[in-house]
Amino acid sequence: MLLVLDVGNTNTVLGVFAKSLTDTTLTPKYDKLVANWRVTTRGAQTVDEYGVLFRNLFSMGGLEPKDIGGIVVSSVVPPLDSTLRRVCERYFGHKPLFIEPGVKTGMPVLYENPSEVGADRIVNAVAAFEKHGGPCIVVDFGTATTFDCVTAKGEYQGGVISPGLGISADALFSRTARLQRVDIRKPTRVIGSTTVGSLQSGLYYGYLGLVDGILERLLAELGKASVIATGGLAAMIGSGSKYIQQVDEFLTLDGLRILWERNSPDPTGVRTSTKLRAGGAARSR
């Protein structure tokens, strides 16, 4: 099995892929998502605290850590990278593949400085082009909301970064004395008849306007393109958008799986990873 980790500023998403074979003429690959979890990203947690958390999730899912054959990580929280690397080595026995400069993506990056592009944005772009073709736009609703554009040739062109809906809501509540914190959800009508309803309407429809306004301008530059949404709030915002055509909840996890395969010399998708012995010595797997 393959463990994939998408480490964001607010949440970390874990997924486990197993091999499946739908066509007997093909070599089996890691293409069956058998479990996934979303947990809070906590920079202060120790290696052992993360290890216990991950192993407990595996236990609840009926999975065994010893069955993991490889690990791939996308992280936008650099201070956590060393902790997660040690978690993977100590609790799963593998050195993880981090998505970083030097990793083969199969996607040219047209940014002026390609190293500035976050790993999660490249992962999403690779997955979107692989699954949906190009040109396409990926809208990822995370701590920040990112809009990433891929050309018809499969090139990462660039995009837009805006404050996420949660950040916008936090700013509103922290800077006003009498407005209470409310759940972010789609209201039944635009005109609110209570303070809570008015806040929910402003947050939802205001943010929807931001998303559709940016997409309208991106589509004017790109021409016709598929628009795919992912991330924690993708379903809620996507249902009201004029331009988002589909919501792909597991786009980032699929992208990590695809990049693992592209960096694997083995056609089965089993990368020649480093399996750690009990004493810490390594051998090729």
Residue frames relative to the residue before (quaternion, step in Angstrom):
aa qw qx qy qz dx dy dz
M 1.0000 0.0000 0.0000 0.0000 0.00 0.00 0.00
L 0.3112 -0.7394 0.5739 0.1643 3.53 -1.26 0.54
L 0.2072 -0.7642 0.6016 0.1056 3.57 -0.87 1.02
V 0.0652 -0.7879 0.6121 0.0173 3.58 -0.82 1.02
L 0.1176 -0.7933 0.5969 0.0243 3.57 -1.02 0.90
D 0.0889 -0.7636 0.6390 0.0267 3.54 -0.85 1.06
V 0.0941 -0.8365 0.5398 -0.0052 3.57 -0.15 1.33
G 0.0438 -0.8097 0.5847 -0.0233 3.56 -0.47 1.24
N 0.6927 -0.4787 0.3345 0.4231 3.56 -1.27 0.13
T 0.7600 0.3401 -0.1838 0.5225 3.59 1.06 -0.72
N 0.8184 0.0801 0.0034 0.5690 3.57 0.83 -1.00
T 0.2287 -0.7114 0.6429 0.1681 3.50 -1.36 0.45
V 0.1597 -0.7851 0.5948 0.0657 3.56 -0.82 1.04
L 0.1374 -0.7827 0.6051 0.0480 3.54 -0.88 1.02
G 0.0026 -0.7863 0.6178 0.0109 3.55 -1.11 0.66
V 0.1759 -0.7604 0.6149 0.1131 3.55 -1.18 0.61
F 0.1362 -0.7874 0.5994 0.0457 3.54 -0.79 1.10
A 0.1547 -0.7505 0.6357 0.0936 3.52 -1.11 0.80
K 0.5526 -0.5991 0.4539 0.3602 3.55 -1.24 0.28
S 0.0161 0.7648 -0.6440 -0.0095 3.52 -1.13 0.72
L 0.1849 -0.7791 0.5930 0.0845 3.53 -1.15 0.60
T 0.0967 -0.8189 0.5653 0.0220 3.56 -0.36 1.25
D 0.7514 0.2429 -0.1453 0.5960 3.56 1.24 -0.45
T 0.3988 -0.7613 0.4592 0.2250 3.58 -0.48 1.18
T 0.6190 0.5431 -0.3554 0.4423 3.61 1.20 -0.21
L 0.6687 0.4961 -0.2886 0.4727 3.55 1.26 -0.25
T 0.4909 -0.6212 0.5189 0.3223 3.53 -1.26 0.48
P 0.4723 -0.6895 0.4560 0.3060 3.63 -0.78 0.92
K 0.0789 -0.7810 0.6190 0.0244 3.54 -1.10 0.81
Y 0.5984 -0.5244 0.4444 0.4116 3.53 -1.33 0.12
D 0.2954 0.7831 -0.5052 0.2106 3.61 -0.02 1.18
K 0.6283 0.5002 -0.3419 0.4879 3.58 1.25 0.28
L 0.2419 -0.7761 0.5679 0.1294 3.59 -0.45 1.21
V 0.1225 -0.8416 0.5254 0.0266 3.58 -0.37 1.24
A 0.8014 0.0141 -0.0118 0.5979 3.62 1.20 -0.32
N 0.0643 0.7789 -0.6235 0.0203 3.54 -1.19 0.57
W 0.0649 -0.7903 0.6093 0.0020 3.54 -1.15 0.72
R 0.1859 -0.7432 0.6296 0.1288 3.57 -1.26 0.52
V 0.0182 0.7996 -0.5973 0.0600 3.59 -0.67 1.12
T 0.5933 -0.5687 0.4337 0.3695 3.56 -1.27 0.37
T 0.3840 -0.6917 0.5603 0.2454 3.58 -0.99 0.84
R 0.0017 -0.8065 0.5890 -0.0506 3.56 -0.64 1.14
G 0.3289 -0.7924 0.4868 0.1641 3.54 -0.38 1.27
A 0.6819 0.5103 -0.2917 0.4353 3.59 1.13 -0.59
Q 0.5207 0.6502 -0.4288 0.3496 3.63 1.18 -0.20
T 0.4422 -0.6962 0.5078 0.2487 3.53 -1.11 0.77
V 0.7096 -0.4213 0.3477 0.4450 3.53 -1.36 0.12
D 0.7010 0.4713 -0.2809 0.4557 3.57 0.84 -0.94
E 0.6258 0.5280 -0.3500 0.4551 3.61 1.02 -0.69
Y 0.6574 0.4768 -0.3107 0.4940 3.59 0.98 -0.78
G 0.6329 0.5473 -0.3310 0.4363 3.56 1.01 -0.81
V 0.6579 0.4944 -0.3047 0.4795 3.58 0.94 -0.88
L 0.6348 0.5306 -0.3300 0.4544 3.59 0.96 -0.85
F 0.6977 0.4742 -0.2880 0.4531 3.59 0.76 -1.01
R 0.6770 0.4846 -0.3065 0.4614 3.59 0.92 -0.84
N 0.6165 0.5276 -0.3513 0.4670 3.60 1.08 -0.61
L 0.6247 0.5224 -0.3370 0.4725 3.59 1.04 -0.75
F 0.6389 0.5187 -0.3231 0.4673 3.58 0.98 -0.82
S 0.6502 0.5265 -0.3177 0.4462 3.56 0.95 -0.88
M 0.6662 0.4947 -0.3025 0.4690 3.59 0.95 -0.87
G 0.7057 0.4482 -0.2605 0.4830 3.57 1.14 -0.62
G 0.4811 -0.6884 0.4240 0.3390 3.57 1.28 0.04
L 0.5246 0.6274 -0.4038 0.4100 3.58 1.18 0.61
E 0.3210 -0.7420 0.5599 0.1813 3.55 -1.23 0.54
P 0.4878 -0.6767 0.4630 0.2996 3.62 -0.76 0.96
K 0.6278 0.5637 -0.3429 0.4129 3.60 1.05 -0.68
D 0.6316 0.5476 -0.3325 0.4366 3.58 1.24 -0.35
I 0.5063 0.6400 -0.4287 0.3876 3.58 1.26 -0.11
G 0.2004 -0.8098 0.5457 0.0789 3.55 -0.80 1.08
G 0.8016 -0.0219 0.0161 0.5973 3.57 1.27 -0.16
I 0.1779 -0.7764 0.5994 0.0790 3.55 -1.24 0.51
V 0.0336 -0.7790 0.6261 0.0098 3.57 -1.01 0.86
V 0.1319 -0.8202 0.5566 -0.0041 3.58 -0.89 1.02
S 0.0855 -0.7229 0.6824 0.0672 3.52 -1.15 0.83
S 0.0399 0.8238 -0.5599 0.0794 3.58 -0.63 1.10
V 0.1415 -0.7585 0.6294 0.0924 3.55 -1.09 0.83
V 0.6195 0.4857 -0.3416 0.5134 3.57 1.28 0.41
P 0.2251 -0.8401 0.4743 0.1360 3.63 0.35 1.20
P 0.6396 0.5353 -0.3688 0.4103 3.68 0.88 -0.69
L 0.6698 0.5004 -0.3038 0.4567 3.60 1.18 -0.44
D 0.4900 0.7139 -0.4228 0.2673 3.59 1.18 -0.44
S 0.6853 0.4794 -0.3025 0.4572 3.59 0.84 -0.90
T 0.6181 0.5355 -0.3428 0.4623 3.59 1.06 -0.71
L 0.6994 0.4669 -0.2807 0.4627 3.57 0.81 -0.96
R 0.5989 0.5551 -0.3637 0.4481 3.57 1.07 -0.65
R 0.6881 0.4649 -0.2820 0.4804 3.58 0.95 -0.87
V 0.5824 0.5577 -0.3752 0.4572 3.62 1.11 -0.60
C 0.6722 0.5041 -0.2988 0.4524 3.56 0.87 -0.97
E 0.6874 0.4838 -0.2858 0.4600 3.57 0.95 -0.85
R 0.7272 0.4551 -0.2537 0.4470 3.56 0.88 -0.97
Y 0.8042 0.3294 -0.1508 0.4712 3.58 0.85 -0.95
F 0.7750 0.2864 -0.1827 0.5329 3.60 1.18 -0.33
G 0.4549 -0.7406 0.4109 0.2754 3.57 1.28 -0.10
H 0.6824 0.4505 -0.2931 0.4955 3.60 1.20 0.42
K 0.3869 -0.6484 0.5939 0.2778 3.51 -1.22 0.57
P 0.3586 -0.7693 0.4834 0.2142 3.61 -0.66 1.04
L 0.4035 -0.6381 0.5900 0.2862 3.52 -1.34 0.38
F 0.1679 -0.7746 0.6035 0.0871 3.60 -0.65 1.12
I 0.3968 -0.6859 0.5539 0.2555 3.57 -1.02 0.84
E 0.2559 0.7475 -0.5482 0.2743 3.54 -0.31 1.33
P 0.7117 -0.4184 0.3021 0.4767 3.62 -1.18 0.15
G 0.7114 0.3982 -0.3245 0.4797 3.55 -0.88 1.00
V 0.5986 0.5385 -0.3601 0.4711 3.57 1.23 -0.38
K 0.4470 -0.6914 0.5005 0.2676 3.57 -0.96 0.88
T 0.0945 -0.8185 0.5661 0.0264 3.57 -0.68 1.11
G 0.3536 -0.7389 0.4977 0.2851 3.58 1.12 -0.58
M 0.6843 0.4369 -0.2730 0.5161 3.57 1.28 0.20
P 0.3501 -0.7257 0.5496 0.2207 3.62 -0.59 1.09
V 0.2381 -0.7660 0.5845 0.1221 3.58 -1.01 0.87
L 0.2355 -0.8218 0.5110 0.0896 3.57 -0.53 1.21
Y 0.3474 0.7267 -0.5039 0.3119 3.59 1.28 0.24
E 0.5839 -0.5741 0.4296 0.3807 3.61 -1.11 0.61
N 0.7658 0.0882 -0.0602 0.6341 3.57 1.08 -0.77
P 0.3074 -0.8070 0.4696 0.1837 3.62 0.00 1.26
S 0.6259 0.5678 -0.3477 0.4062 3.61 1.07 -0.64
E 0.5845 0.5895 -0.3713 0.4158 3.60 1.25 -0.27
V 0.5918 0.5914 -0.3750 0.3993 3.60 1.15 -0.46
G 0.4681 -0.6968 0.4741 0.2658 3.57 -0.79 1.04
A 0.6070 -0.5888 0.3960 0.3578 3.55 -1.08 0.76
D 0.6506 0.5318 -0.3274 0.4321 3.58 0.95 -0.84
R 0.6410 0.5300 -0.3307 0.4459 3.60 1.04 -0.70
I 0.6480 0.4928 -0.3152 0.4878 3.59 1.01 -0.76
V 0.6297 0.5367 -0.3309 0.4537 3.58 0.96 -0.85
N 0.6694 0.4955 -0.2988 0.4659 3.58 0.90 -0.92
A 0.6623 0.5170 -0.3107 0.4445 3.56 0.92 -0.91
V 0.6408 0.5206 -0.3186 0.4656 3.58 0.97 -0.86
A 0.6833 0.4867 -0.2921 0.4593 3.57 0.87 -0.94
A 0.6548 0.5239 -0.3199 0.4409 3.59 0.92 -0.88
F 0.6821 0.4735 -0.2982 0.4708 3.59 0.90 -0.87
E 0.6449 0.5280 -0.3159 0.4532 3.58 1.00 -0.80
K 0.7666 0.3943 -0.1917 0.4691 3.57 0.90 -0.97
H 0.8258 0.2489 -0.0793 0.4998 3.57 0.99 -0.85
G 0.4771 -0.6834 0.4351 0.3406 3.58 1.24 -0.16
G 0.3466 -0.7348 0.5422 0.2142 3.55 -1.31 -0.01
P 0.5259 -0.1089 -0.8316 -0.1412 1.43 -2.41 0.61
C 0.0325 -0.8017 0.5969 -0.0005 3.55 -1.15 0.59
I 0.2394 -0.7269 0.6260 0.1497 3.51 -1.36 0.40
V 0.1651 -0.7675 0.6129 0.0904 3.56 -0.91 0.94
V 0.1162 -0.7634 0.6328 0.0580 3.56 -0.88 1.00
D 0.0669 -0.8116 0.5803 -0.0074 3.57 -0.50 1.20
F 0.2049 -0.7977 0.5621 0.0760 3.55 -0.52 1.27
G 0.1992 0.7689 -0.5770 0.1905 3.54 -0.11 1.32
T 0.7875 -0.1748 0.1815 0.5624 3.57 -1.06 -0.73
A 0.7104 0.1395 -0.1117 0.6807 3.52 1.19 -0.75
T 0.3330 -0.6988 0.5825 0.2480 3.56 -1.19 0.48
T 0.1079 -0.8110 0.5747 0.0193 3.54 -0.69 1.15
F 0.1806 -0.7376 0.6440 0.0929 3.51 -1.20 0.75
D 0.0161 -0.8282 0.5587 -0.0410 3.60 -0.46 1.18
C 0.2217 -0.8084 0.5417 0.0631 3.56 -0.77 1.13
V 0.0965 -0.7765 0.6226 0.0127 3.54 -0.96 1.01
T 0.4114 -0.7312 0.4917 0.2330 3.57 -0.84 0.97
A 0.6871 -0.4646 0.3593 0.4277 3.55 -1.32 0.14
K 0.6683 0.4920 -0.2940 0.4742 3.59 1.19 -0.51
G 0.5361 -0.6328 0.4079 0.3818 3.58 1.23 -0.10
E 0.4535 0.6580 -0.4697 0.3751 3.58 1.07 0.73
Y 0.4015 -0.6737 0.5578 0.2717 3.55 -1.06 0.76
Q 0.2233 -0.8355 0.4947 0.0861 3.56 -0.37 1.28
G 0.6298 -0.4665 0.3677 0.5006 3.60 1.04 -0.78
G 0.0950 -0.8263 0.5520 0.0588 3.56 -1.14 -0.39
V 0.5363 -0.5924 0.5098 0.3187 3.50 -1.28 -0.61
I 0.1119 -0.7555 0.6403 0.0817 3.57 -1.15 0.69
S 0.0320 0.7956 -0.6031 0.0485 3.58 -0.82 1.02
P 0.6248 -0.5210 0.3948 0.4270 3.62 -1.16 0.35
G 0.4776 -0.6720 0.4860 0.2901 3.56 -1.00 0.78
L 0.6677 -0.5052 0.3616 0.4101 3.55 -1.27 0.35
G 0.6427 0.5302 -0.3276 0.4456 3.59 0.98 -0.75
I 0.6375 0.5114 -0.3199 0.4793 3.58 1.02 -0.81
S 0.6435 0.5277 -0.3214 0.4518 3.57 0.96 -0.87
A 0.6665 0.4943 -0.2996 0.4708 3.57 0.95 -0.89
D 0.6446 0.5260 -0.3249 0.4498 3.59 0.94 -0.85
A 0.6416 0.5253 -0.3239 0.4555 3.57 0.99 -0.82
L 0.6446 0.5256 -0.3179 0.4551 3.58 0.98 -0.85
F 0.7254 0.4487 -0.2594 0.4530 3.58 0.78 -1.01
S 0.6807 0.4954 -0.3033 0.4464 3.60 1.01 -0.70
R 0.7341 0.4192 -0.2340 0.4802 3.61 1.14 -0.52
T 0.6956 0.3952 -0.2794 0.5310 3.60 1.26 0.10
A 0.4393 -0.7420 0.4525 0.2275 3.55 -0.85 1.01
R 0.8095 0.3260 -0.1429 0.4668 3.60 0.94 -0.80
L 0.5831 0.5626 -0.3906 0.4370 3.60 1.23 0.05
Q 0.3232 -0.7756 0.5194 0.1556 3.53 -0.71 1.15
R 0.5457 -0.5994 0.4756 0.3417 3.52 -1.22 0.55
V 0.0728 -0.8088 0.5835 0.0036 3.59 -0.88 0.94
D 0.5868 -0.5365 0.4618 0.3931 3.54 -1.31 0.30
I 0.3610 -0.7082 0.5598 0.2337 3.55 -1.04 0.78
R 0.2851 0.7448 -0.5603 0.2238 3.57 -0.55 1.14
K 0.5973 -0.5684 0.4268 0.3714 3.53 -1.29 0.35
P 0.3078 -0.7668 0.5288 0.1940 3.64 -0.60 1.06
T 0.5975 -0.5921 0.4069 0.3562 3.57 -1.21 0.46
R 0.7930 0.0548 -0.0365 0.6056 3.60 1.18 -0.50
V 0.5972 -0.5971 0.4007 0.3553 3.55 -1.19 0.51
I 0.7112 0.4262 -0.2604 0.4948 3.60 0.89 -0.91
G 0.2290 -0.7968 0.5475 0.1137 3.55 -0.51 1.20
S 0.2534 -0.7802 0.5550 0.1378 3.60 -0.95 0.86
T 0.7125 0.2785 -0.2298 0.6017 3.57 1.36 0.15
T 0.6528 -0.4953 0.3768 0.4320 3.56 -1.26 0.22
V 0.6342 0.5260 -0.3280 0.4621 3.57 0.98 -0.84
G 0.6785 0.4930 -0.2907 0.4606 3.58 0.87 -0.95
S 0.6480 0.5173 -0.3159 0.4612 3.56 1.00 -0.80
L 0.6474 0.5095 -0.3141 0.4718 3.57 1.01 -0.81
Q 0.6683 0.4995 -0.3046 0.4594 3.57 0.88 -0.92
S 0.6438 0.5157 -0.3197 0.4662 3.57 1.01 -0.78
G 0.6719 0.5034 -0.3004 0.4526 3.57 0.91 -0.89
L 0.6663 0.4996 -0.2998 0.4653 3.55 0.97 -0.89
Y 0.7185 0.4552 -0.2695 0.4517 3.57 0.77 -1.03
Y 0.7606 0.3840 -0.2286 0.4710 3.58 0.61 -1.11
G 0.5906 0.5517 -0.3705 0.4578 3.57 1.13 -0.52
Y 0.6985 0.4523 -0.2790 0.4793 3.57 0.92 -0.89
L 0.5994 0.5499 -0.3547 0.4611 3.56 1.09 -0.69
G 0.6348 0.5275 -0.3215 0.4641 3.57 1.05 -0.76
L 0.6226 0.5295 -0.3338 0.4697 3.58 1.05 -0.77
V 0.6780 0.5024 -0.2926 0.4498 3.57 0.84 -1.02
D 0.7164 0.4399 -0.2682 0.4704 3.59 0.75 -0.99
G 0.6119 0.5512 -0.3525 0.4444 3.59 1.08 -0.63
I 0.6672 0.4749 -0.2972 0.4909 3.58 0.96 -0.84
L 0.6585 0.5122 -0.3178 0.4506 3.59 0.91 -0.88
E 0.6126 0.5538 -0.3511 0.4414 3.58 0.99 -0.77
R 0.7017 0.4576 -0.2668 0.4765 3.57 0.93 -0.88
L 0.6270 0.5238 -0.3406 0.4654 3.59 1.04 -0.69
L 0.6664 0.4960 -0.3017 0.4679 3.58 0.95 -0.85
A 0.6066 0.5467 -0.3548 0.4554 3.58 1.12 -0.60
E 0.6868 0.4562 -0.2790 0.4922 3.59 1.11 -0.64
L 0.7308 0.4391 -0.2349 0.4668 3.56 0.94 -0.91
G 0.3850 -0.6506 0.5424 0.3663 3.54 0.98 -0.85
K 0.7865 -0.2768 0.2117 0.5100 3.56 -1.14 -0.48
A 0.1509 0.7818 -0.5886 0.1397 3.57 -0.85 0.98
S 0.4858 -0.6202 0.5254 0.3214 3.55 -1.22 0.54
V 0.1613 -0.7756 0.6039 0.0887 3.58 -1.04 0.78
I 0.0389 -0.8089 0.5849 -0.0454 3.55 -0.56 1.24
A 0.1792 -0.7858 0.5854 0.0883 3.58 -0.93 0.91
T 0.0249 0.7720 -0.6348 0.0183 3.53 -1.17 0.69
G 0.5561 0.6060 -0.4401 0.3602 3.59 -1.25 0.15
G 0.7601 -0.4586 0.2490 0.3872 3.51 -1.33 0.36
L 0.7809 0.3094 -0.1654 0.5168 3.62 0.97 -0.79
A 0.3336 0.7915 -0.4687 0.2061 3.58 1.28 0.16
A 0.6721 0.5049 -0.3153 0.4404 3.60 0.87 -0.88
M 0.6775 0.5020 -0.3016 0.4449 3.59 0.92 -0.88
I 0.7180 0.4116 -0.2560 0.4995 3.59 0.82 -0.93
G 0.6390 0.5641 -0.3261 0.4088 3.57 0.98 -0.82
S 0.6356 0.5551 -0.3335 0.4203 3.57 1.07 -0.70
G 0.7447 0.3896 -0.2216 0.4944 3.58 1.18 -0.48
S 0.5444 0.6562 -0.3829 0.3556 3.58 1.27 -0.22
K 0.4511 -0.6764 0.5164 0.2690 3.56 -1.13 0.69
Y 0.7782 0.3918 -0.1661 0.4618 3.57 1.11 -0.59
I 0.6007 0.5472 -0.3801 0.4418 3.61 1.11 -0.49
Q 0.2570 -0.8173 0.5057 0.1014 3.55 -0.59 1.20
Q 0.8087 -0.0325 0.0296 0.5866 3.56 1.08 -0.61
V 0.3063 -0.7150 0.6012 0.1830 3.51 -1.27 0.58
D 0.0761 -0.7884 0.6104 0.0004 3.57 -0.76 1.09
E 0.2891 -0.8192 0.4734 0.1455 3.54 0.03 1.35
F 0.7907 0.3229 -0.1481 0.4986 3.57 0.97 -0.84
L 0.2181 0.8188 -0.5081 0.1544 3.59 1.18 0.49
T 0.6945 0.4767 -0.2923 0.4527 3.60 0.81 -0.96
L 0.6358 0.5181 -0.3346 0.4640 3.59 0.99 -0.76
D 0.6442 0.5063 -0.3189 0.4764 3.57 1.00 -0.80
G 0.6337 0.5380 -0.3309 0.4466 3.57 1.02 -0.77
L 0.6386 0.5152 -0.3215 0.4726 3.57 1.01 -0.77
R 0.6338 0.5216 -0.3227 0.4713 3.57 1.01 -0.82
I 0.6581 0.5163 -0.3074 0.4537 3.58 0.92 -0.93
L 0.6833 0.4788 -0.2915 0.4678 3.59 0.92 -0.88
W 0.5735 0.5555 -0.3790 0.4679 3.58 1.11 -0.56
E 0.6791 0.4942 -0.2891 0.4594 3.57 0.87 -0.96
R 0.6706 0.5070 -0.3030 0.4489 3.60 0.99 -0.80
N 0.7133 0.3998 -0.2482 0.5194 3.57 1.21 -0.39
S 0.5692 0.5829 -0.3715 0.4453 3.53 1.29 0.30
P 0.3533 -0.7376 0.5310 0.2215 3.61 -0.81 0.93
D 0.6266 0.5306 -0.3234 0.4704 3.57 1.30 -0.29
P 0.4463 -0.7223 0.4542 0.2698 3.67 -0.66 0.99
T 0.5954 0.5621 -0.3791 0.4310 3.60 1.18 -0.24
G 0.5350 -0.6193 0.4136 0.3989 3.57 1.26 -0.21
V 0.5351 0.5918 -0.4194 0.4330 3.58 1.27 0.15
R 0.2746 -0.7896 0.5291 0.1460 3.56 -0.19 1.27
T 0.4859 -0.6211 0.5156 0.3350 3.54 -1.14 0.61
S 0.0197 0.8430 -0.5335 0.0662 3.52 0.28 1.30
T 0.5097 -0.6276 0.4895 0.3267 3.52 -1.30 0.06
K 0.1538 -0.7827 0.6005 0.0560 3.54 -0.57 1.21
L 0.2855 -0.7965 0.5146 0.1387 3.56 -0.65 1.09
R 0.3541 -0.7015 0.5775 0.2211 3.53 -1.00 0.84
A 0.7119 -0.4661 0.3099 0.4242 3.53 -1.29 0.33
G 0.7210 0.4506 -0.2587 0.4585 3.58 0.98 -0.76
G 0.6266 -0.5627 0.3369 0.4209 3.58 1.25 0.05
A 0.5391 0.6034 -0.4283 0.4024 3.61 1.21 -0.20
A 0.3155 -0.7711 0.5302 0.1573 3.55 -1.10 0.65
R 0.0504 -0.7673 0.6371 0.0537 3.53 -1.21 0.53
S 0.5421 -0.5972 0.4684 0.3606 3.57 -1.17 0.48
R 0.2752 -0.7688 0.5618 0.1327 3.49 -1.01 0.89
